[in-house]
């Protein structure tokens, strides 16, 4: 799934690059699609110190909003295909 890969597959993905590496808000972050059991269910899960919870949540939602407002660069699409 392209969306899942862009978000959290590999070091060039948005959540890992921006939320984990750049902002250092989480120690790990990943996504999962559970379409077989729950069609349409998509989850993001992360580990972080409790004091970083609110900033991490806001940063994750900001990355999700970017998909609504910005085109995904061709280089990003090619890196996950």
Secondary structure, DSSP 8 states (H G I E B T S, - for coil): -HHHHHHHSSTTSHIIIIIIIIS---SEEEEEE-TTTSTT-EEEEEE--GGGHHHHHHHHHHHHHHHHHS---HHHHHHH-
